[in-house]
Amino acid sequence: MTIDADRGDTFYEVIANTYAITNNSVLTVDFSPISPNLPVGYVSRVIRNKNLHNFEYSSEGSGCRHWIFLVIQQLEVANYLAVGSAGRLWSYLHSFWDLVQDDTGNMQPRSQPSQFVYGIEQ
């Protein structure tokens, strides 16, 4: 999913990459599919069938959090992810994450509570 910064439009497309996790993430939360052979096309089909490819993001990033929750929730409903996956994700979405240096000089994720996920108060 990419966003046209000038118009705010979103564009959904499946792109092949040589990496599994972006190097721009502060924190990753993994969800293993129920079947180890889940095709990417099945995930894409859930996103399109549930109209999640037409999504309006908020400028502060909470809309993206809400979108991620909805996708995980729908993949759980489709039996592609284990029951409880969306619930496990929920607490991570109620924090803003950044990287801070620890006492040994390593960068570590730090969370700061957030009051809203796309307008849904905690």
Buried (B, 14 or more C-beta within 10 A) or exposed (E): BEBEEEEEEBEEEEEEEEEEEEEEEEEEEEBEBBEEEBEEEBBBEBBEEBEBBEBEBBEEEBBBBBBBBBBBBBBBEBEBBEEEBBEBBBEBBBBBEEEEEEEEEEEEEBBEEBEBBBEEEE
